[in-house]
Amino acid sequence: MANEWLLLSWHREYVKKLSQALREISCGHNEQAQQYWYEFLDFIRREENNIQPNLDVYRVIEVAKNYAGFKL
């Protein structure tokens, strides 16, 4: 049960970080969007081994890069 709460907590941070980047890119603030994007990438990559059963980090990055306009 504790693991599910940790996963939910991690997901909350994931959504907050990604939404900051998406908000900035939608407003045309591309430099700020990229900064938030890099922070998001760092966040998901740091926990990739632990979160991989629940989230395909590679797929998230590919979709955001190809469809939202973020750069690596």
mmJSON file of the N, C-alpha and C atoms, coordinates in Angstrom:
{"data_MODEL":{"atom_site":{
"group_PDB":["ATOM","ATOM","ATOM","ATOM","ATOM","ATOM","ATOM","ATOM","ATOM","ATOM","ATOM","ATOM","ATOM","ATOM","ATOM","ATOM","ATOM","ATOM","ATOM","ATOM","ATOM","ATOM","ATOM","ATOM","ATOM","ATOM","ATOM","ATOM","ATOM","ATOM","ATOM","ATOM","ATOM","ATOM","ATOM","ATOM","ATOM","ATOM","ATOM","ATOM","ATOM","ATOM","ATOM","ATOM","ATOM","ATOM","ATOM","ATOM","ATOM","ATOM","ATOM","ATOM","ATOM","ATOM","ATOM","ATOM","ATOM","ATOM","ATOM","ATOM","ATOM","ATOM","ATOM","ATOM","ATOM","ATOM","ATOM","ATOM","ATOM","ATOM","ATOM","ATOM","ATOM","ATOM","ATOM","ATOM","ATOM","ATOM","ATOM","ATOM","ATOM","ATOM","ATOM","ATOM","ATOM","ATOM","ATOM","ATOM","ATOM","ATOM","ATOM","ATOM","ATOM","ATOM","ATOM","ATOM","ATOM","ATOM","ATOM","ATOM","ATOM","ATOM","ATOM","ATOM","ATOM","ATOM","ATOM","ATOM","ATOM","ATOM","ATOM","ATOM","ATOM","ATOM","ATOM","ATOM","ATOM","ATOM","ATOM","ATOM","ATOM","ATOM","ATOM","ATOM","ATOM","ATOM","ATOM","ATOM","ATOM","ATOM","ATOM","ATOM","ATOM","ATOM","ATOM","ATOM","ATOM","ATOM","ATOM","ATOM","ATOM","ATOM","ATOM","ATOM","ATOM","ATOM","ATOM","ATOM","ATOM","ATOM","ATOM","ATOM","ATOM","ATOM","ATOM","ATOM","ATOM","ATOM","ATOM","ATOM","ATOM","ATOM","ATOM","ATOM","ATOM","ATOM","ATOM","ATOM","ATOM","ATOM","ATOM","ATOM","ATOM","ATOM","ATOM","ATOM","ATOM","ATOM","ATOM","ATOM","ATOM","ATOM","ATOM","ATOM","ATOM","ATOM","ATOM","ATOM","ATOM","ATOM","ATOM","ATOM","ATOM","ATOM","ATOM","ATOM","ATOM","ATOM","ATOM","ATOM","ATOM","ATOM","ATOM","ATOM","ATOM","ATOM","ATOM","ATOM","ATOM","ATOM","ATOM","ATOM","ATOM","ATOM","ATOM","ATOM"],
"id":[1,2,3,4,5,6,7,8,9,10,11,12,13,14,15,16,17,18,19,20,21,22,23,24,25,26,27,28,29,30,31,32,33,34,35,36,37,38,39,40,41,42,43,44,45,46,47,48,49,50,51,52,53,54,55,56,57,58,59,60,61,62,63,64,65,66,67,68,69,70,71,72,73,74,75,76,77,78,79,80,81,82,83,84,85,86,87,88,89,90,91,92,93,94,95,96,97,98,99,100,101,102,103,104,105,106,107,108,109,110,111,112,113,114,115,116,117,118,119,120,121,122,123,124,125,126,127,128,129,130,131,132,133,134,135,136,137,138,139,140,141,142,143,144,145,146,147,148,149,150,151,152,153,154,155,156,157,158,159,160,161,162,163,164,165,166,167,168,169,170,171,172,173,174,175,176,177,178,179,180,181,182,183,184,185,186,187,188,189,190,191,192,193,194,195,196,197,198,199,200,201,202,203,204,205,206,207,208,209,210,211,212,213,214,215,216],
"type_symbol":["N","C","C","N","C","C","N","C","C","N","C","C","N","C","C","N","C","C","N","C","C","N","C","C","N","C","C","N","C","C","N","C","C","N","C","C","N","C","C","N","C","C","N","C","C","N","C","C","N","C","C","N","C","C","N","C","C","N","C","C","N","C","C","N","C","C","N","C","C","N","C","C","N","C","C","N","C","C","N","C","C","N","C","C","N","C","C","N","C","C","N","C","C","N","C","C","N","C","C","N","C","C","N","C","C","N","C","C","N","C","C","N","C","C","N","C","C","N","C","C","N","C","C","N","C","C","N","C","C","N","C","C","N","C","C","N","C","C","N","C","C","N","C","C","N","C","C","N","C","C","N","C","C","N","C","C","N","C","C","N","C","C","N","C","C","N","C","C","N","C","C","N","C","C","N","C","C","N","C","C","N","C","C","N","C","C","N","C","C","N","C","C","N","C","C","N","C","C","N","C","C","N","C","C","N","C","C","N","C","C","N","C","C","N","C","C"],
"label_atom_id":["N","CA","C","N","CA","C","N","CA","C","N","CA","C","N","CA","C","N","CA","C","N","CA","C","N","CA","C","N","CA","C","N","CA","C","N","CA","C","N","CA","C","N","CA","C","N","CA","C","N","CA","C","N","CA","C","N","CA","C","N","CA","C","N","CA","C","N","CA","C","N","CA","C","N","CA","C","N","CA","C","N","CA","C","N","CA","C","N","CA","C","N","CA","C","N","CA","C","N","CA","C","N","CA","C","N","CA","C","N","CA","C","N","CA","C","N","CA","C","N","CA","C","N","CA","C","N","CA","C","N","CA","C","N","CA","C","N","CA","C","N","CA","C","N","CA","C","N","CA","C","N","CA","C","N","CA","C","N","CA","C","N","CA","C","N","CA","C","N","CA","C","N","CA","C","N","CA","C","N","CA","C","N","CA","C","N","CA","C","N","CA","C","N","CA","C","N","CA","C","N","CA","C","N","CA","C","N","CA","C","N","CA","C","N","CA","C","N","CA","C","N","CA","C","N","CA","C","N","CA","C","N","CA","C","N","CA","C","N","CA","C","N","CA","C","N","CA","C","N","CA","C"],
"label_alt_id":[null,null,null,null,null,null,null,null,null,null,null,null,null,null,null,null,null,null,null,null,null,null,null,null,null,null,null,null,null,null,null,null,null,null,null,null,null,null,null,null,null,null,null,null,null,null,null,null,null,null,null,null,null,null,null,null,null,null,null,null,null,null,null,null,null,null,null,null,null,null,null,null,null,null,null,null,null,null,null,null,null,null,null,null,null,null,null,null,null,null,null,null,null,null,null,null,null,null,null,null,null,null,null,null,null,null,null,null,null,null,null,null,null,null,null,null,null,null,null,null,null,null,null,null,null,null,null,null,null,null,null,null,null,null,null,null,null,null,null,null,null,null,null,null,null,null,null,null,null,null,null,null,null,null,null,null,null,null,null,null,null,null,null,null,null,null,null,null,null,null,null,null,null,null,null,null,null,null,null,null,null,null,null,null,null,null,null,null,null,null,null,null,null,null,null,null,null,null,null,null,null,null,null,null,null,null,null,null,null,null,null,null,null,null,null,null],
"label_comp_id":["MET","MET","MET","ALA","ALA","ALA","ASN","ASN","ASN","GLU","GLU","GLU","TRP","TRP","TRP","LEU","LEU","LEU","LEU","LEU","LEU","LEU","LEU","LEU","SER","SER","SER","TRP","TRP","TRP","HIS","HIS","HIS","ARG","ARG","ARG","GLU","GLU","GLU","TYR","TYR","TYR","VAL","VAL","VAL","LYS","LYS","LYS","LYS","LYS","LYS","LEU","LEU","LEU","SER","SER","SER","GLN","GLN","GLN","ALA","ALA","ALA","LEU","LEU","LEU","ARG","ARG","ARG","GLU","GLU","GLU","ILE","ILE","ILE","SER","SER","SER","CYS","CYS","CYS","GLY","GLY","GLY","HIS","HIS","HIS","ASN","ASN","ASN","GLU","GLU","GLU","GLN","GLN","GLN","ALA","ALA","ALA","GLN","GLN","GLN","GLN","GLN","GLN","TYR","TYR","TYR","TRP","TRP","TRP","TYR","TYR","TYR","GLU","GLU","GLU","PHE","PHE","PHE","LEU","LEU","LEU","ASP","ASP","ASP","PHE","PHE","PHE","ILE","ILE","ILE","ARG","ARG","ARG","ARG","ARG","ARG","GLU","GLU","GLU","GLU","GLU","GLU","ASN","ASN","ASN","ASN","ASN","ASN","ILE","ILE","ILE","GLN","GLN","GLN","PRO","PRO","PRO","ASN","ASN","ASN","LEU","LEU","LEU","ASP","ASP","ASP","VAL","VAL","VAL","TYR","TYR","TYR","ARG","ARG","ARG","VAL","VAL","VAL","ILE","ILE","ILE","GLU","GLU","GLU","VAL","VAL","VAL","ALA","ALA","ALA","LYS","LYS","LYS","ASN","ASN","ASN","TYR","TYR","TYR","ALA","ALA","ALA","GLY","GLY","GLY","PHE","PHE","PHE","LYS","LYS","LYS","LEU","LEU","LEU"],
"label_asym_id":["A","A","A","A","A","A","A","A","A","A","A","A","A","A","A","A","A","A","A","A","A","A","A","A","A","A","A","A","A","A","A","A","A","A","A","A","A","A","A","A","A","A","A","A","A","A","A","A","A","A","A","A","A","A","A","A","A","A","A","A","A","A","A","A","A","A","A","A","A","A","A","A","A","A","A","A","A","A","A","A","A","A","A","A","A","A","A","A","A","A","A","A","A","A","A","A","A","A","A","A","A","A","A","A","A","A","A","A","A","A","A","A","A","A","A","A","A","A","A","A","A","A","A","A","A","A","A","A","A","A","A","A","A","A","A","A","A","A","A","A","A","A","A","A","A","A","A","A","A","A","A","A","A","A","A","A","A","A","A","A","A","A","A","A","A","A","A","A","A","A","A","A","A","A","A","A","A","A","A","A","A","A","A","A","A","A","A","A","A","A","A","A","A","A","A","A","A","A","A","A","A","A","A","A","A","A","A","A","A","A","A","A","A","A","A","A"],
"label_entity_id":["1","1","1","1","1","1","1","1","1","1","1","1","1","1","1","1","1","1","1","1","1","1","1","1","1","1","1","1","1","1","1","1","1","1","1","1","1","1","1","1","1","1","1","1","1","1","1","1","1","1","1","1","1","1","1","1","1","1","1","1","1","1","1","1","1","1","1","1","1","1","1","1","1","1","1","1","1","1","1","1","1","1","1","1","1","1","1","1","1","1","1","1","1","1","1","1","1","1","1","1","1","1","1","1","1","1","1","1","1","1","1","1","1","1","1","1","1","1","1","1","1","1","1","1","1","1","1","1","1","1","1","1","1","1","1","1","1","1","1","1","1","1","1","1","1","1","1","1","1","1","1","1","1","1","1","1","1","1","1","1","1","1","1","1","1","1","1","1","1","1","1","1","1","1","1","1","1","1","1","1","1","1","1","1","1","1","1","1","1","1","1","1","1","1","1","1","1","1","1","1","1","1","1","1","1","1","1","1","1","1","1","1","1","1","1","1"],
"label_seq_id":[1,1,1,2,2,2,3,3,3,4,4,4,5,5,5,6,6,6,7,7,7,8,8,8,9,9,9,10,10,10,11,11,11,12,12,12,13,13,13,14,14,14,15,15,15,16,16,16,17,17,17,18,18,18,19,19,19,20,20,20,21,21,21,22,22,22,23,23,23,24,24,24,25,25,25,26,26,26,27,27,27,28,28,28,29,29,29,30,30,30,31,31,31,32,32,32,33,33,33,34,34,34,35,35,35,36,36,36,37,37,37,38,38,38,39,39,39,40,40,40,41,41,41,42,42,42,43,43,43,44,44,44,45,45,45,46,46,46,47,47,47,48,48,48,49,49,49,50,50,50,51,51,51,52,52,52,53,53,53,54,54,54,55,55,55,56,56,56,57,57,57,58,58,58,59,59,59,60,60,60,61,61,61,62,62,62,63,63,63,64,64,64,65,65,65,66,66,66,67,67,67,68,68,68,69,69,69,70,70,70,71,71,71,72,72,72],
"pdbx_PDB_ins_code":[null,null,null,null,null,null,null,null,null,null,null,null,null,null,null,null,null,null,null,null,null,null,null,null,null,null,null,null,null,null,null,null,null,null,null,null,null,null,null,null,null,null,null,null,null,null,null,null,null,null,null,null,null,null,null,null,null,null,null,null,null,null,null,null,null,null,null,null,null,null,null,null,null,null,null,null,null,null,null,null,null,null,null,null,null,null,null,null,null,null,null,null,null,null,null,null,null,null,null,null,null,null,null,null,null,null,null,null,null,null,null,null,null,null,null,null,null,null,null,null,null,null,null,null,null,null,null,null,null,null,null,null,null,null,null,null,null,null,null,null,null,null,null,null,null,null,null,null,null,null,null,null,null,null,null,null,null,null,null,null,null,null,null,null,null,null,null,null,null,null,null,null,null,null,null,null,null,null,null,null,null,null,null,null,null,null,null,null,null,null,null,null,null,null,null,null,null,null,null,null,null,null,null,null,null,null,null,null,null,null,null,null,null,null,null,null],
"Cartn_x":[0.817,0.0,0.859,1.921,2.782,3.367,3.677,4.237,3.268,1.978,0.99,0.945,1.084,1.097,2.34,3.467,4.693,4.543,3.939,3.705,2.772,1.718,0.807,1.501,2.323,3.072,4.02,4.706,5.628,4.85,3.699,2.888,2.407,2.059,1.646,2.751,3.985,5.118,5.355,5.212,5.357,4.393,3.132,2.11,2.395,2.783,3.085,4.233,5.296,6.467,6.168,5.493,5.168,4.189,3.221,2.236,2.877,3.905,4.621,5.248,5.898,6.544,5.508,4.416,3.371,2.715,2.503,1.917,2.805,4.107,5.025,5.123,5.163,5.251,3.966,2.823,1.554,1.434,2.144,2.144,3.221,4.002,5.058,6.346,6.46,7.672,8.611,9.207,9.953,11.184,11.912,13.099,12.707,11.7,11.238,10.662,9.956,9.399,10.512,11.584,12.705,13.342,13.444,14.01,13.151,11.847,10.947,11.005,11.135,11.235,12.471,13.607,14.832,14.703,14.026,13.786,12.897,11.888,11.012,11.799,12.64,13.459,14.348,14.976,15.834,15.027,13.849,12.982,12.614,12.162,11.733,12.912,14.03,15.199,15.818,15.779,16.359,15.663,14.384,13.609,13.223,13.834,13.42,13.426,14.453,14.517,13.388,12.993,11.922,10.529,10.382,9.054,8.734,9.729,9.559,8.384,8.098,6.931,5.608,5.58,4.351,4.379,5.554,5.687,6.845,6.575,7.62,8.264,9.363,10.036,10.414,10.933,11.313,10.115,8.98,7.777,7.298,7.341,6.942,7.818,9.116,10.049,9.784,9.602,9.366,8.079,7.015,5.743,5.87,6.455,6.605,7.503,8.537,9.467,8.803,8.105,7.545,6.223,5.456,4.128,3.933,4.751,4.592,5.639,6.694,7.696,8.887,9.018,10.18,11.415,12.571,13.841,14.65,15.506,16.4,17.691],
"Cartn_y":[-1.201,0.0,1.264,1.277,2.458,2.773,1.736,1.94,2.7,2.418,3.115,4.602,4.928,6.333,7.035,6.347,6.93,7.165,6.214,6.359,7.537,7.679,8.813,10.141,10.181,11.393,11.749,10.743,10.959,11.45,10.846,11.237,12.679,13.095,14.487,15.443,15.146,15.996,15.951,14.777,14.582,15.508,15.498,16.31,17.796,18.197,19.604,20.086,19.301,19.702,19.739,18.732,18.711,19.827,20.084,21.129,22.513,22.749,24.026,24.214,23.181,23.255,23.45,22.707,22.831,24.208,24.747,26.086,27.115,27.05,28.03,27.895,26.663,26.491,26.963,26.776,27.218,28.738,29.401,30.867,31.468,30.613,31.101,31.454,31.094,31.358,30.157,30.028,28.817,28.587,29.652,29.466,28.97,29.576,29.139,27.732,27.428,26.084,25.049,25.352,24.417,24.205,25.276,25.141,24.199,24.385,23.489,22.071,21.965,20.654,19.914,20.597,19.954,19.532,20.349,19.977,18.734,18.681,17.512,16.274,16.393,15.266,14.751,15.668,15.267,14.504,15.004,14.377,12.948,12.743,11.39,10.455,10.983,10.122,9.643,10.486,10.093,8.873,8.727,7.622,6.57,6.621,5.732,4.263,3.801,2.382,1.981,2.878,2.572,2.702,3.616,3.934,3.201,2.605,1.976,0.994,0.206,-0.687,0.072,1.335,2.126,3.219,3.543,4.645,4.357,4.413,4.23,5.59,5.847,7.14,7.475,6.504,6.737,7.223,6.585,6.948,8.352,8.707,10.056,11.091,10.849,11.789,11.883,10.756,10.752,11.488,11.25,11.913,13.42,13.831,15.259,15.939,15.244,15.803,15.907,14.879,14.839,15.583,15.725,16.316,17.625,17.908,19.15,20.19,19.764,20.726,20.91,20.076,20.189,19.632,20.105,19.644,18.928,18.026,17.337,18.09],
"Cartn_z":[0.0,0.0,0.0,0.747,0.804,-0.564,-1.33,-2.661,-3.57,-3.462,-4.272,-3.934,-2.655,-2.256,-2.774,-2.76,-3.316,-4.813,-5.488,-6.922,-7.209,-6.441,-6.621,-6.349,-5.335,-5.023,-6.161,-6.68,-7.796,-9.016,-9.274,-10.425,-10.298,-9.092,-8.872,-9.3,-8.896,-9.278,-10.784,-11.364,-12.808,-13.557,-13.161,-13.815,-13.626,-12.434,-12.179,-13.059,-13.125,-13.904,-15.4,-15.903,-17.326,-17.678,-16.822,-17.118,-17.144,-16.324,-16.382,-17.759,-18.251,-19.56,-20.666,-20.601,-21.619,-21.594,-20.404,-20.289,-20.979,-20.702,-21.279,-22.794,-23.282,-24.739,-25.414,-24.768,-25.359,-25.38,-24.471,-24.428,-25.331,-25.967,-26.845,-26.133,-24.87,-24.087,-24.22,-25.389,-25.716,-24.848,-24.515,-23.667,-22.282,-21.697,-20.376,-20.457,-21.54,-21.732,-21.762,-22.477,-22.559,-21.189,-20.409,-19.063,-18.223,-18.233,-17.495,-18.058,-19.368,-20.013,-19.519,-19.453,-18.972,-17.508,-16.713,-15.318,-15.244,-16.095,-16.164,-16.576,-17.606,-18.056,-16.937,-16.23,-15.117,-14.073,-13.779,-12.78,-13.173,-14.41,-14.787,-15.002,-15.453,-15.682,-14.37,-13.339,-12.045,-11.454,-11.702,-11.128,-12.158,-13.321,-14.413,-14.016,-13.351,-12.974,-12.035,-11.155,-10.202,-10.81,-11.743,-12.265,-13.57,-14.188,-15.506,-15.593,-14.563,-14.682,-14.867,-14.457,-14.525,-15.583,-16.073,-17.022,-17.963,-19.253,-20.254,-20.514,-19.839,-19.909,-21.351,-22.071,-23.467,-24.276,-24.096,-24.852,-24.498,-23.241,-22.821,-23.512,-23.517,-24.142,-25.643,-26.301,-27.749,-28.118,-27.392,-27.69,-27.474,-26.368,-26.086,-27.116,-27.52,-28.504,-29.881,-30.282,-31.638,-31.797,-30.719,-30.854,-30.092,-29.1,-28.339,-28.711,-29.398,-29.854,-28.941,-27.925,-27.049,-27.741,-27.316,-27.874,-26.808,-27.255,-26.317,-26.173],
"occupancy":[1.0,1.0,1.0,1.0,1.0,1.0,1.0,1.0,1.0,1.0,1.0,1.0,1.0,1.0,1.0,1.0,1.0,1.0,1.0,1.0,1.0,1.0,1.0,1.0,1.0,1.0,1.0,1.0,1.0,1.0,1.0,1.0,1.0,1.0,1.0,1.0,1.0,1.0,1.0,1.0,1.0,1.0,1.0,1.0,1.0,1.0,1.0,1.0,1.0,1.0,1.0,1.0,1.0,1.0,1.0,1.0,1.0,1.0,1.0,1.0,1.0,1.0,1.0,1.0,1.0,1.0,1.0,1.0,1.0,1.0,1.0,1.0,1.0,1.0,1.0,1.0,1.0,1.0,1.0,1.0,1.0,1.0,1.0,1.0,1.0,1.0,1.0,1.0,1.0,1.0,1.0,1.0,1.0,1.0,1.0,1.0,1.0,1.0,1.0,1.0,1.0,1.0,1.0,1.0,1.0,1.0,1.0,1.0,1.0,1.0,1.0,1.0,1.0,1.0,1.0,1.0,1.0,1.0,1.0,1.0,1.0,1.0,1.0,1.0,1.0,1.0,1.0,1.0,1.0,1.0,1.0,1.0,1.0,1.0,1.0,1.0,1.0,1.0,1.0,1.0,1.0,1.0,1.0,1.0,1.0,1.0,1.0,1.0,1.0,1.0,1.0,1.0,1.0,1.0,1.0,1.0,1.0,1.0,1.0,1.0,1.0,1.0,1.0,1.0,1.0,1.0,1.0,1.0,1.0,1.0,1.0,1.0,1.0,1.0,1.0,1.0,1.0,1.0,1.0,1.0,1.0,1.0,1.0,1.0,1.0,1.0,1.0,1.0,1.0,1.0,1.0,1.0,1.0,1.0,1.0,1.0,1.0,1.0,1.0,1.0,1.0,1.0,1.0,1.0,1.0,1.0,1.0,1.0,1.0,1.0,1.0,1.0,1.0,1.0,1.0,1.0],
"B_iso_or_equiv":[0.0,0.0,0.0,0.0,0.0,0.0,0.0,0.0,0.0,0.0,0.0,0.0,0.0,0.0,0.0,0.0,0.0,0.0,0.0,0.0,0.0,0.0,0.0,0.0,0.0,0.0,0.0,0.0,0.0,0.0,0.0,0.0,0.0,0.0,0.0,0.0,0.0,0.0,0.0,0.0,0.0,0.0,0.0,0.0,0.0,0.0,0.0,0.0,0.0,0.0,0.0,0.0,0.0,0.0,0.0,0.0,0.0,0.0,0.0,0.0,0.0,0.0,0.0,0.0,0.0,0.0,0.0,0.0,0.0,0.0,0.0,0.0,0.0,0.0,0.0,0.0,0.0,0.0,0.0,0.0,0.0,0.0,0.0,0.0,0.0,0.0,0.0,0.0,0.0,0.0,0.0,0.0,0.0,0.0,0.0,0.0,0.0,0.0,0.0,0.0,0.0,0.0,0.0,0.0,0.0,0.0,0.0,0.0,0.0,0.0,0.0,0.0,0.0,0.0,0.0,0.0,0.0,0.0,0.0,0.0,0.0,0.0,0.0,0.0,0.0,0.0,0.0,0.0,0.0,0.0,0.0,0.0,0.0,0.0,0.0,0.0,0.0,0.0,0.0,0.0,0.0,0.0,0.0,0.0,0.0,0.0,0.0,0.0,0.0,0.0,0.0,0.0,0.0,0.0,0.0,0.0,0.0,0.0,0.0,0.0,0.0,0.0,0.0,0.0,0.0,0.0,0.0,0.0,0.0,0.0,0.0,0.0,0.0,0.0,0.0,0.0,0.0,0.0,0.0,0.0,0.0,0.0,0.0,0.0,0.0,0.0,0.0,0.0,0.0,0.0,0.0,0.0,0.0,0.0,0.0,0.0,0.0,0.0,0.0,0.0,0.0,0.0,0.0,0.0,0.0,0.0,0.0,0.0,0.0,0.0,0.0,0.0,0.0,0.0,0.0,0.0],
"pdbx_formal_charge":[null,null,null,null,null,null,null,null,null,null,null,null,null,null,null,null,null,null,null,null,null,null,null,null,null,null,null,null,null,null,null,null,null,null,null,null,null,null,null,null,null,null,null,null,null,null,null,null,null,null,null,null,null,null,null,null,null,null,null,null,null,null,null,null,null,null,null,null,null,null,null,null,null,null,null,null,null,null,null,null,null,null,null,null,null,null,null,null,null,null,null,null,null,null,null,null,null,null,null,null,null,null,null,null,null,null,null,null,null,null,null,null,null,null,null,null,null,null,null,null,null,null,null,null,null,null,null,null,null,null,null,null,null,null,null,null,null,null,null,null,null,null,null,null,null,null,null,null,null,null,null,null,null,null,null,null,null,null,null,null,null,null,null,null,null,null,null,null,null,null,null,null,null,null,null,null,null,null,null,null,null,null,null,null,null,null,null,null,null,null,null,null,null,null,null,null,null,null,null,null,null,null,null,null,null,null,null,null,null,null,null,null,null,null,null,null],
"auth_seq_id":[1,1,1,2,2,2,3,3,3,4,4,4,5,5,5,6,6,6,7,7,7,8,8,8,9,9,9,10,10,10,11,11,11,12,12,12,13,13,13,14,14,14,15,15,15,16,16,16,17,17,17,18,18,18,19,19,19,20,20,20,21,21,21,22,22,22,23,23,23,24,24,24,25,25,25,26,26,26,27,27,27,28,28,28,29,29,29,30,30,30,31,31,31,32,32,32,33,33,33,34,34,34,35,35,35,36,36,36,37,37,37,38,38,38,39,39,39,40,40,40,41,41,41,42,42,42,43,43,43,44,44,44,45,45,45,46,46,46,47,47,47,48,48,48,49,49,49,50,50,50,51,51,51,52,52,52,53,53,53,54,54,54,55,55,55,56,56,56,57,57,57,58,58,58,59,59,59,60,60,60,61,61,61,62,62,62,63,63,63,64,64,64,65,65,65,66,66,66,67,67,67,68,68,68,69,69,69,70,70,70,71,71,71,72,72,72],
"auth_comp_id":["MET","MET","MET","ALA","ALA","ALA","ASN","ASN","ASN","GLU","GLU","GLU","TRP","TRP","TRP","LEU","LEU","LEU","LEU","LEU","LEU","LEU","LEU","LEU","SER","SER","SER","TRP","TRP","TRP","HIS","HIS","HIS","ARG","ARG","ARG","GLU","GLU","GLU","TYR","TYR","TYR","VAL","VAL","VAL","LYS","LYS","LYS","LYS","LYS","LYS","LEU","LEU","LEU","SER","SER","SER","GLN","GLN","GLN","ALA","ALA","ALA","LEU","LEU","LEU","ARG","ARG","ARG","GLU","GLU","GLU","ILE","ILE","ILE","SER","SER","SER","CYS","CYS","CYS","GLY","GLY","GLY","HIS","HIS","HIS","ASN","ASN","ASN","GLU","GLU","GLU","GLN","GLN","GLN","ALA","ALA","ALA","GLN","GLN","GLN","GLN","GLN","GLN","TYR","TYR","TYR","TRP","TRP","TRP","TYR","TYR","TYR","GLU","GLU","GLU","PHE","PHE","PHE","LEU","LEU","LEU","ASP","ASP","ASP","PHE","PHE","PHE","ILE","ILE","ILE","ARG","ARG","ARG","ARG","ARG","ARG","GLU","GLU","GLU","GLU","GLU","GLU","ASN","ASN","ASN","ASN","ASN","ASN","ILE","ILE","ILE","GLN","GLN","GLN","PRO","PRO","PRO","ASN","ASN","ASN","LEU","LEU","LEU","ASP","ASP","ASP","VAL","VAL","VAL","TYR","TYR","TYR","ARG","ARG","ARG","VAL","VAL","VAL","ILE","ILE","ILE","GLU","GLU","GLU","VAL","VAL","VAL","ALA","ALA","ALA","LYS","LYS","LYS","ASN","ASN","ASN","TYR","TYR","TYR","ALA","ALA","ALA","GLY","GLY","GLY","PHE","PHE","PHE","LYS","LYS","LYS","LEU","LEU","LEU"],
"auth_asym_id":["A","A","A","A","A","A","A","A","A","A","A","A","A","A","A","A","A","A","A","A","A","A","A","A","A","A","A","A","A","A","A","A","A","A","A","A","A","A","A","A","A","A","A","A","A","A","A","A","A","A","A","A","A","A","A","A","A","A","A","A","A","A","A","A","A","A","A","A","A","A","A","A","A","A","A","A","A","A","A","A","A","A","A","A","A","A","A","A","A","A","A","A","A","A","A","A","A","A","A","A","A","A","A","A","A","A","A","A","A","A","A","A","A","A","A","A","A","A","A","A","A","A","A","A","A","A","A","A","A","A","A","A","A","A","A","A","A","A","A","A","A","A","A","A","A","A","A","A","A","A","A","A","A","A","A","A","A","A","A","A","A","A","A","A","A","A","A","A","A","A","A","A","A","A","A","A","A","A","A","A","A","A","A","A","A","A","A","A","A","A","A","A","A","A","A","A","A","A","A","A","A","A","A","A","A","A","A","A","A","A","A","A","A","A","A","A"],
"auth_atom_id":["N","CA","C","N","CA","C","N","CA","C","N","CA","C","N","CA","C","N","CA","C","N","CA","C","N","CA","C","N","CA","C","N","CA","C","N","CA","C","N","CA","C","N","CA","C","N","CA","C","N","CA","C","N","CA","C","N","CA","C","N","CA","C","N","CA","C","N","CA","C","N","CA","C","N","CA","C","N","CA","C","N","CA","C","N","CA","C","N","CA","C","N","CA","C","N","CA","C","N","CA","C","N","CA","C","N","CA","C","N","CA","C","N","CA","C","N","CA","C","N","CA","C","N","CA","C","N","CA","C","N","CA","C","N","CA","C","N","CA","C","N","CA","C","N","CA","C","N","CA","C","N","CA","C","N","CA","C","N","CA","C","N","CA","C","N","CA","C","N","CA","C","N","CA","C","N","CA","C","N","CA","C","N","CA","C","N","CA","C","N","CA","C","N","CA","C","N","CA","C","N","CA","C","N","CA","C","N","CA","C","N","CA","C","N","CA","C","N","CA","C","N","CA","C","N","CA","C","N","CA","C","N","CA","C","N","CA","C","N","CA","C","N","CA","C","N","CA","C","N","CA","C"],
"pdbx_PDB_model_num":[1,1,1,1,1,1,1,1,1,1,1,1,1,1,1,1,1,1,1,1,1,1,1,1,1,1,1,1,1,1,1,1,1,1,1,1,1,1,1,1,1,1,1,1,1,1,1,1,1,1,1,1,1,1,1,1,1,1,1,1,1,1,1,1,1,1,1,1,1,1,1,1,1,1,1,1,1,1,1,1,1,1,1,1,1,1,1,1,1,1,1,1,1,1,1,1,1,1,1,1,1,1,1,1,1,1,1,1,1,1,1,1,1,1,1,1,1,1,1,1,1,1,1,1,1,1,1,1,1,1,1,1,1,1,1,1,1,1,1,1,1,1,1,1,1,1,1,1,1,1,1,1,1,1,1,1,1,1,1,1,1,1,1,1,1,1,1,1,1,1,1,1,1,1,1,1,1,1,1,1,1,1,1,1,1,1,1,1,1,1,1,1,1,1,1,1,1,1,1,1,1,1,1,1,1,1,1,1,1,1,1,1,1,1,1,1]
}}}
